[in-house]
Amino acid sequence: MSLFNDEPAPVDPNTIPLAERMRPRSLDEIVGQDDLVAPGRPLREMIDRDLLQSIILWGPPGTGKTTLARLVADLSRAEFVAFSAVLSGIKEVKDVMAAAEQRRRITGKWTIVFVDEIHRFNKAQQDAFLPRVESGDIVLIGATTENPSFEVNAALLSRSKVFVLKPLDEASIVSILRKTLNDKERGLGKQDAEAGDDALGAIARFANGDARAALNLLQLTVSSAQQPAGRPRIDQALLEKVLTNKALLYDKSGEEHYNLMSALHKSMRNSDADASIYWLARMLEAGEDPKYVARRLIRFASEDIGNADPQALAITVAAKDAVHFIGMPEGNTALAQAVLYLSTAPKSNAVYMAYHEAAEAAKTDFAAPVPLHIRNAPTKLMKQLDYGKGCKYAHDEPDAVANMDCLPDNLKGREFYKPAEFGFEKEIAKRLAWWKKRREGGT
């Protein structure tokens, strides 16, 4: 005799998370992804006509990837199987593939397989899908927050169409929050909470494009606004009590890491000090390694400024030493000082290009021996072989410049360093022209 009632207990709707209750029930209810699901768009047409092919849904959290997959399940005549890459292994994948093959052979019905967080599957697990995708036994829907170019096997990616879901803008999230406050069936309408658009806008900004996070915050805020008497009111004072520091969207090992560094680099290169300091703050406040930032600034000082302002390299190295010496968060101002200096310094990539061209010549041109006249001759034999013969000591020459070629014969006349006409390099260009003229015997 069982000690437990075999009948499942009824589920209290109030125990279901608000974000789950408010999940769109049709494609028309999806907010903020009109480029994908508006009537006439390719993905909408594929779903409406039940002609879906394997797809990868790529986007940040809370943008509707799982919702889209569930709506496909509701609208399609195919069998639908869903599992999470976090909880499933290669055995589960192979079992699902075998069942899909058998279903197609016996009933002619294909299977839609939804894999949440597909980027967490390793190569072997992803490869297990390939035969069934190619044979048409399954249509794969993969959802990922990571760039599929790096996280999905090339073979699987080539057989899938990638659809990009955008972070929801503030207006889209406010509309979802307003609908939730008014919805008495699934939302918070029965609590009759009062909230202005400014308060909902603050929640939307805090959620950072994530509808799920916004709904969770709304539920917490409404609960905090409950009063023994009177209508609950959400205002700025309440929000300041409820909301803690925003968790910035950032993955130090993923694509966003490189996106933000690219934004910082290009902002500094474009001499945009305001954008540069913003992207630096975004990285540091999200927990980026300050030593990594310092290394990139040192590289920038040589690559994008070089001798247009030789002090840039010294300042970035000093910022690196400051971060190492005093640590964080105090070191953030040293990095900020360096970023603002680099942003406002004259720009030149002449050093970078000079090395690039010289390296290319070193790799592709004939590797001529060092000319004898600029070789050292520390031994008697080397002197007998004419090492150093004809070398002119520059300090003994007028203006300390000798009429002497230092490049091998096959590269005579090559100019690798071409200073820009900005900052200190303008002066360097004058010096180079003057020295060249002296080497050629001019006055």
C-alpha positions in Angstrom: 0.0 0.0 0.0 1.4 3.4 -1.0 1.9 6.0 1.6 1.4 8.7 -1.0 -1.5 9.7 -3.1 -0.8 8.6 -6.7 -3.0 11.4 -8.1 -0.9 14.5 -9.0 -1.6 17.5 -6.9 -3.1 20.5 -8.7 -0.5 23.2 -9.6 -1.1 26.5 -7.9 -0.7 29.1 -10.7 0.8 31.5 -8.2 3.8 29.2 -7.7 4.7 29.4 -11.4 7.3 32.1 -12.0 5.8 35.3 -13.5 8.1 35.2 -16.5 6.8 31.7 -17.3 3.1 32.7 -16.9 3.6 35.7 -19.2 5.4 33.7 -21.9 3.8 34.7 -25.3 1.2 32.2 -26.5 1.4 33.1 -30.2 3.9 34.6 -32.6 1.9 37.8 -32.6 2.4 38.3 -28.9 6.2 38.2 -29.2 7.6 41.7 -28.6 10.8 43.3 -29.9 11.7 40.7 -32.6 9.7 42.0 -35.5 12.6 41.4 -37.9 12.1 37.6 -37.3 8.4 37.0 -36.5 6.5 39.8 -38.2 4.2 38.5 -41.0 6.1 38.0 -44.2 9.5 37.6 -42.5 11.4 34.4 -43.5 11.3 32.7 -40.1 7.6 33.5 -39.7 6.8 32.1 -43.1 8.8 28.9 -42.3 6.8 28.4 -39.1 3.4 29.3 -40.5 3.8 27.0 -43.4 5.3 24.2 -41.3 8.4 24.2 -43.5 11.0 24.7 -40.8 14.6 23.8 -41.5 17.3 23.4 -38.9 18.0 26.7 -37.2 20.2 28.3 -34.5 18.6 31.0 -32.4 21.3 33.3 -31.1 20.7 36.1 -28.7 21.2 37.3 -25.1 19.2 35.9 -22.2 15.5 36.8 -22.0 15.0 37.6 -25.7 12.6 34.8 -26.6 14.7 31.9 -27.9 12.9 29.3 -25.8 9.5 30.9 -26.5 10.0 30.7 -30.2 10.9 27.0 -29.9 7.8 26.2 -27.9 5.6 28.1 -30.3 7.1 26.0 -33.1 6.2 22.9 -31.1 2.6 24.2 -30.8 2.2 25.1 -34.5 4.0 22.2 -36.1 2.7 18.8 -37.0 6.0 17.2 -36.2 7.0 15.4 -33.0 8.7 17.8 -30.6 11.5 16.8 -28.2 13.3 19.3 -26.0 16.3 18.9 -23.7 19.0 21.0 -22.1 22.7 20.7 -23.0 23.4 21.4 -19.3 21.6 18.3 -18.1 22.0 15.9 -21.1 24.9 13.8 -22.2 25.9 11.9 -25.4 23.7 8.9 -24.4 20.5 11.0 -24.3 21.4 12.5 -27.6 21.9 9.2 -29.3 18.7 7.8 -27.8 16.7 10.8 -29.2 18.4 10.4 -32.6 17.6 6.7 -32.7 13.9 7.3 -31.8 13.6 10.0 -34.4 15.0 7.7 -37.1 12.5 5.0 -36.1 9.6 7.4 -36.0 10.4 8.7 -39.5 10.7 5.1 -40.9 7.5 3.8 -39.3 5.2 6.8 -39.3 6.9 9.1 -41.9 6.7 11.8 -39.2 9.8 13.9 -38.6 11.0 15.2 -35.2 11.8 18.7 -34.1 14.6 18.6 -31.5 15.1 21.7 -29.4 18.5 22.0 -27.7 18.7 24.8 -25.1 22.3 26.1 -24.6 23.6 24.1 -27.5 27.0 25.8 -27.0 27.5 23.7 -23.9 27.6 20.5 -26.0 31.0 19.3 -27.0 32.1 18.3 -30.5 31.1 14.7 -30.1 27.7 15.5 -28.9 27.1 18.0 -31.7 28.4 15.6 -34.3 25.7 13.1 -33.1 23.0 15.3 -34.7 24.6 15.5 -38.1 23.5 12.2 -39.7 19.8 12.7 -38.6 19.8 16.3 -39.8 21.2 15.3 -43.2 18.7 12.4 -43.6 15.8 14.7 -42.7 14.8 12.6 -39.6 15.1 15.7 -37.4 14.9 19.4 -37.6 17.3 20.9 -35.1 16.5 24.1 -33.2 19.5 25.2 -31.1 19.4 28.1 -28.7 22.6 29.8 -27.6 23.8 33.0 -26.0 27.2 32.5 -27.5 28.4 33.3 -31.1 27.6 30.2 -33.1 30.7 30.9 -35.3 32.8 29.8 -32.3 30.6 27.5 -30.4 28.7 25.4 -33.0 30.5 22.9 -35.2 31.2 24.1 -38.7 29.5 21.1 -40.2 26.3 21.6 -38.1 26.4 25.3 -38.6 26.5 24.9 -42.4 23.3 22.9 -42.3 21.5 25.4 -40.2 20.1 28.9 -40.6 21.2 31.3 -37.9 18.6 33.8 -36.7 19.8 36.6 -34.4 17.5 37.8 -31.6 18.2 41.3 -30.4 18.2 42.6 -26.8 14.8 44.1 -26.1 14.8 47.9 -26.1 13.4 49.9 -23.3 10.1 50.5 -25.0 9.5 46.8 -25.7 10.2 45.9 -22.1 8.0 48.7 -20.7 5.1 47.4 -22.9 5.6 43.9 -21.5 5.7 45.2 -17.9 2.5 47.3 -18.5 0.7 44.3 -20.0 1.7 42.2 -17.0 0.4 44.8 -14.5 -2.9 44.8 -16.4 -3.3 41.1 -17.0 -5.6 39.6 -14.2 -5.4 36.1 -15.6 -1.6 35.4 -15.9 0.0 38.6 -14.6 -0.3 40.9 -11.6 -3.6 42.6 -12.5 -5.4 41.4 -9.4 -2.9 43.3 -7.2 -3.9 46.6 -9.0 -0.4 48.1 -8.6 0.1 51.7 -9.8 3.3 52.5 -11.8 4.2 55.3 -14.1 6.2 54.9 -17.3 9.2 56.4 -15.6 9.3 53.7 -13.0 8.8 51.0 -15.5 11.4 52.5 -17.7 13.9 52.3 -14.7 13.1 48.6 -14.3 13.6 48.1 -18.1 17.0 49.9 -18.1 18.0 47.8 -15.1 17.0 44.6 -16.8 19.5 45.4 -19.6 17.4 44.0 -22.5 16.3 40.8 -20.7 12.5 40.4 -20.5 12.8 37.6 -17.9 14.9 39.7 -15.6 12.5 42.6 -16.0 9.5 40.5 -15.0 11.3 39.1 -12.0 12.2 42.6 -10.9 8.6 43.7 -11.4 7.3 40.9 -9.3 9.7 41.7 -6.5 8.9 45.4 -6.7 5.1 44.9 -6.6 5.5 42.5 -3.6 7.6 45.2 -1.8 4.9 47.8 -2.6 2.1 45.9 -0.9 0.4 48.0 1.8 -2.1 47.2 4.5 -4.4 49.7 2.9 -4.4 51.5 -0.3 -3.2 50.8 -3.8 0.4 49.5 -4.1 2.5 52.2 -5.8 5.8 51.7 -7.6 7.9 54.9 -7.6 11.5 56.0 -7.7 11.9 55.8 -3.9 10.8 52.2 -3.8 13.0 51.2 -6.8 16.0 52.6 -5.0 15.3 50.3 -2.1 14.6 47.2 -4.2 17.2 47.4 -7.0 20.7 46.5 -6.3 23.7 46.8 -8.6 22.9 45.8 -12.1 24.6 42.6 -13.3 26.2 43.8 -16.5 26.0 41.5 -19.6 29.6 40.3 -19.9 31.4 37.1 -20.3 35.1 37.4 -19.8 35.8 34.3 -21.9 33.2 34.9 -24.6 32.4 37.1 -27.5 31.3 40.1 -25.4 34.8 40.3 -23.9 36.2 40.9 -27.4 33.3 43.1 -28.5 33.9 45.6 -25.6 37.6 45.6 -26.1 37.1 46.3 -29.8 34.7 49.1 -28.9 37.3 50.6 -26.6 40.1 50.3 -29.1 38.1 51.8 -32.0 36.8 54.7 -29.8 40.4 55.6 -28.8 41.6 55.3 -32.4 38.8 57.7 -33.4 39.8 60.2 -30.7 36.4 59.9 -29.0 37.3 60.4 -25.3 33.7 60.1 -24.0 33.1 56.8 -25.8 36.5 55.5 -24.7 36.0 56.1 -21.0 32.5 54.6 -21.2 33.7 51.3 -22.7 36.5 51.2 -20.2 34.0 51.6 -17.4 31.8 48.9 -18.9 34.6 46.4 -18.8 36.0 47.2 -15.4 32.6 47.4 -13.7 31.7 44.0 -15.1 34.8 42.5 -13.6 37.3 42.5 -16.5 40.9 41.7 -15.5 42.6 45.2 -15.3 45.9 43.7 -16.3 44.4 42.5 -19.6 43.1 46.1 -20.2 46.6 47.5 -19.4 48.2 45.1 -21.9 45.8 46.2 -24.6 46.5 49.9 -23.9 50.2 49.4 -24.1 49.7 47.7 -27.5 47.5 50.6 -28.6 50.1 53.1 -27.6 52.6 51.6 -30.1 50.2 50.5 -32.8 47.9 53.5 -33.1 50.0 56.4 -31.7 53.6 55.3 -32.0 56.0 58.2 -32.4 53.3 60.7 -33.0 53.4 61.0 -29.2 56.2 58.8 -27.8 55.0 59.7 -24.3 51.9 57.5 -24.8 53.9 54.3 -24.4 55.4 55.5 -21.1 52.0 56.5 -19.7 50.5 53.1 -20.5 53.4 51.3 -18.9 53.0 53.5 -15.9 49.3 52.7 -15.7 50.1 49.0 -15.8 52.6 49.5 -12.9 50.0 51.5 -11.0 47.4 48.8 -11.3 49.9 46.2 -10.2 51.0 48.4 -7.2 47.7 49.6 -5.8 45.3 47.0 -7.2 41.6 47.6 -7.8 39.4 49.4 -7.6 41.8 52.2 -6.9 43.7 51.4 -10.1 40.7 52.2 -12.2 41.7 55.9 -12.3 45.2 55.1 -13.6 43.6 53.1 -16.5 41.1 55.9 -17.0 44.0 58.5 -17.2 45.8 56.3 -19.7 42.6 55.8 -21.9 41.9 59.6 -21.9 45.5 60.3 -22.8 45.5 57.8 -25.7 42.1 59.1 -26.9 43.3 62.7 -27.1 46.9 62.0 -28.4 47.8 62.5 -32.1 47.3 59.2 -34.0 49.7 57.4 -36.3 50.0 53.7 -37.3 53.4 54.4 -39.0 55.3 52.3 -36.4 52.9 49.4 -36.9 53.1 49.6 -40.7 56.9 50.0 -40.7 57.2 46.7 -38.8 54.6 45.0 -40.9 56.3 45.9 -44.2 59.8 45.0 -42.8 58.5 41.7 -41.5 56.9 40.9 -44.9 60.3 41.7 -46.6 62.1 39.5 -44.1 59.8 36.6 -44.8 59.4 36.9 -48.6 62.5 38.6 -50.1 65.8 37.0 -50.5 67.5 36.8 -47.1 70.7 38.6 -48.2 73.7 38.4 -45.9 74.6 41.4 -43.7 76.8 43.7 -45.8 80.4 43.2 -44.9 81.0 46.9 -44.0 78.5 46.9 -41.1 79.7 43.6 -39.6 81.8 43.5 -36.5 85.3 42.0 -36.8 86.4 40.8 -33.3 88.9 38.2 -34.7 91.9 38.3 -37.1 90.2 36.0 -39.5 87.1 38.2 -39.7 89.3 41.1 -40.5 91.1 39.1 -43.2 87.6 38.3 -44.7 86.9 42.1 -44.9 84.4 42.2 -42.0 83.9 45.8 -41.2 86.0 47.0 -44.1 84.8 50.4 -45.3 82.6 51.1 -42.3 82.4 54.7 -41.4 82.0 55.8 -37.8 79.0 58.2 -37.9 80.4 60.4 -35.1 83.5 61.2 -37.1 81.4 62.4 -40.1 80.0 65.9 -40.6 76.6 66.2 -38.9 77.2 62.6 -37.5 75.8 61.0 -40.6 77.9 58.8 -42.9 77.5 58.3 -46.6 76.9 54.6 -46.1 74.1 52.1 -47.0 73.0 49.8 -44.2 70.4 47.7 -46.1 71.5 44.7 -48.1 71.8 45.3 -51.9 68.5 43.8 -52.8 66.6 46.2 -50.5 68.5 49.4 -51.2 66.2 52.4 -51.3 63.3 50.7 -49.5 61.5 52.9 -47.0 59.6 51.0 -44.4 59.0 53.8 -41.9 56.8 56.6 -43.3 55.9 59.0 -40.5 52.5 60.6 -40.4 52.1 64.4 -40.5 50.7 64.5 -37.0 52.3 65.2 -33.6 55.9 64.5 -33.1 56.1 62.4 -36.2 55.9 65.6 -38.2 59.3 66.5 -36.7 60.6 63.0 -37.3 59.7 63.2 -41.0 61.9 66.3 -41.3 64.8 64.6 -39.5 64.6 61.5 -41.8 64.5 63.7 -44.9 67.5 65.7 -43.6 69.5 62.6 -42.7 68.8 60.9 -46.0 70.0 63.9 -47.9 73.3 63.8 -45.8 73.8 60.1 -46.4 73.5 60.7 -50.1 76.2 63.4 -49.9 73.9 66.4 -50.0 74.3 69.5 -47.9 
